[in-house]
Amino acid sequence: MNPRLRHWREAATLLLAAGAPARPPRSSLGAFDYELLLLQRSPRSGFLPGAHVFPGGLLEAADFSAEWLELLPPPPHCGLGLVRPPPPGSSRAPLFATDRQSLGSPLPAEVAFRICAIRETFEEAGILLAVPGRGPAPGGGPARALPAERLPELGAWRRRVQHDASCFPRLCRHLGCAPDIWALREWSNWLTPAGGAGRGGRRYDTAFYVCCVERRPARAAHDGREVTGAQVWLSPAEAVERFKSQEIWLAPPQFYELCRLGNFSSLQELNKFSSERALEGCERWMPVILTASDGYMQLLPGDELYPEDPDHTGEKKITLSTDKKIEDLMKEGSIFHRIVIKNTHDLAVYVNIQAKYKHKNPVVLNSNNSDFNSRL
């Protein structure tokens, strides 16, 4: 863990995509042969109460535990591929670039954050992504969750891990397995904006990973604490449709990533792209909020309105606002990387900049402004 952080708490989240029969499309994006796991946060949660989110949570000291050295291939990379140097003018996100050894951690961030995402998915959804022995699993296809016949013995272990994260390496030792860190592909890095902090000023520096599994795991019981009993498996298009029909609520980063996954209708296609792209690294994004007269925008790096020196800490108390309407701001502009928010369930992503790190821009999902969208 990084005790030098003052403004964010480090976290990891998992976009878990499971193979599923293609169903008739509910949107213009067409049919998908996979679904994503979304969990509903408790209305009592201090951050994003009631929202549907990807499984994930805070990094724990146990995710850097020296016990993992006995369960994984040797460090420093534990069988993971090396991320290439960032493009000229860019730098590796501090979340990954921080020298963890100088902080007394035996594992690099690339390993610990994957362990965090796998542990949190087990705690919140009862799904354990693991491979026999020390890994990695052979082959480059979608991963497999723990077989259903092993699930009955995990109930008590899950409660132990929820209570004490240091029980997670002990569980893996008991099962003779390793967390399948090699199936997780680095995808993105989001910072909570200064104006979007939760209760008590909580802000997060979160690593997003993608993991493709062959089929939906046999069982995924809810934890009854941070998430409620409501959990759903939806294709990217279905999730966006349910959001717009107010059946579920999504925070802007989750909405953005679902739109980005709209580029891939096939699980094999997503697995291939995420596997090949992951070693490029990813960008670090902190949205900056611009309030308009009839809504607001979350500006992202590359947008023509994004500040040259954004208020990362929140200590400057800088606010961006205008008396103009969102429609006027859109007509006046030409370089976009923004999430436009009219109300809680009316979000749209506008991107016409070149994606970095060999990534994909989101698919524009805003039927209310089709004329404008056709020009992007």
NORSULPE-V676226 format. One record per backbone hydrogen bond with DSSP energy under -0.5 kcal/mol. CO is the residue of the C=O (numbers start at 1). NH is the residue of the N-H. If there is no record, write none. Layout:
# NORSULPE-V676226
co=CO nh=NH
co=CO nh=NH
This chain:
# NORSULPE-V676226
co=1 nh=3
co=2 nh=5
co=9 nh=205
co=10 nh=59
co=11 nh=207
co=12 nh=57
co=13 nh=209
co=14 nh=16
co=15 nh=17
co=15 nh=211
co=16 nh=18
co=16 nh=37
co=17 nh=213
co=18 nh=35
co=19 nh=216
co=27 nh=30
co=32 nh=23
co=33 nh=20
co=35 nh=18
co=36 nh=38
co=36 nh=234
co=38 nh=232
co=39 nh=41
co=39 nh=53
co=40 nh=228
co=42 nh=45
co=42 nh=50
co=46 nh=199
co=48 nh=51
co=51 nh=41
co=51 nh=53
co=53 nh=39
co=55 nh=14
co=57 nh=12
co=60 nh=63
co=61 nh=64
co=62 nh=65
co=64 nh=106
co=65 nh=68
co=66 nh=69
co=67 nh=70
co=68 nh=71
co=68 nh=72
co=74 nh=78
co=77 nh=80
co=87 nh=90
co=93 nh=96
co=93 nh=97
co=94 nh=98
co=98 nh=100
co=100 nh=103
co=100 nh=105
co=101 nh=104
co=108 nh=111
co=108 nh=112
co=109 nh=113
co=110 nh=114
co=111 nh=115
co=112 nh=116
co=113 nh=117
co=114 nh=118
co=115 nh=119
co=116 nh=120
co=117 nh=121
co=118 nh=122
co=119 nh=123
co=120 nh=124
co=121 nh=125
co=121 nh=127
co=122 nh=126
co=124 nh=223
co=126 nh=128
co=127 nh=129
co=128 nh=130
co=128 nh=146
co=129 nh=180
co=131 nh=178
co=132 nh=135
co=134 nh=73
co=143 nh=214
co=147 nh=150
co=148 nh=151
co=150 nh=153
co=151 nh=154
co=152 nh=155
co=153 nh=157
co=154 nh=158
co=155 nh=159
co=156 nh=160
co=157 nh=161
co=158 nh=162
co=159 nh=163
co=160 nh=164
co=164 nh=167
co=165 nh=168
co=166 nh=170
co=167 nh=171
co=168 nh=172
co=169 nh=173
co=170 nh=174
co=171 nh=175
co=172 nh=176
co=172 nh=177
co=176 nh=133
co=178 nh=131
co=179 nh=181
co=180 nh=183
co=181 nh=184
co=185 nh=210
co=188 nh=208
co=189 nh=285
co=190 nh=206
co=191 nh=287
co=193 nh=196
co=194 nh=197
co=198 nh=201
co=199 nh=202
co=202 nh=198
co=203 nh=9
co=204 nh=192
co=204 nh=206
co=205 nh=11
co=206 nh=190
co=206 nh=208
co=207 nh=13
co=208 nh=187
co=208 nh=188
co=209 nh=15
co=210 nh=185
co=211 nh=17
co=212 nh=143
co=213 nh=19
co=226 nh=42
co=229 nh=231
co=230 nh=40
co=232 nh=38
co=232 nh=234
co=234 nh=36
co=235 nh=239
co=236 nh=240
co=237 nh=241
co=238 nh=242
co=239 nh=243
co=240 nh=244
co=241 nh=245
co=242 nh=247
co=242 nh=248
co=243 nh=246
co=249 nh=52
co=251 nh=255
co=252 nh=256
co=253 nh=257
co=254 nh=258
co=255 nh=259
co=256 nh=260
co=257 nh=261
co=258 nh=262
co=259 nh=363
co=260 nh=263
co=261 nh=264
co=263 nh=265
co=265 nh=33
co=266 nh=270
co=267 nh=271
co=268 nh=272
co=269 nh=273
co=270 nh=274
co=271 nh=275
co=272 nh=276
co=273 nh=277
co=274 nh=278
co=277 nh=280
co=278 nh=281
co=279 nh=84
co=283 nh=189
co=283 nh=285
co=285 nh=191
co=288 nh=299
co=289 nh=291
co=289 nh=320
co=290 nh=297
co=291 nh=322
co=292 nh=295
co=295 nh=292
co=296 nh=341
co=297 nh=290
co=297 nh=299
co=298 nh=339
co=299 nh=288
co=300 nh=303
co=303 nh=306
co=307 nh=310
co=310 nh=312
co=314 nh=317
co=319 nh=321
co=320 nh=291
co=324 nh=293
co=325 nh=329
co=326 nh=330
co=327 nh=331
co=328 nh=332
co=329 nh=333
co=334 nh=336
co=335 nh=304
co=336 nh=352
co=336 nh=353
co=337 nh=300
co=338 nh=340
co=338 nh=350
co=339 nh=298
co=340 nh=342
co=340 nh=348
co=341 nh=296
co=343 nh=346
co=345 nh=347
co=346 nh=342
co=346 nh=343
co=348 nh=340
co=350 nh=338
co=356 nh=359
co=366 nh=369
co=367 nh=370
co=369 nh=373
co=370 nh=374
co=372 nh=375
co=373 nh=376
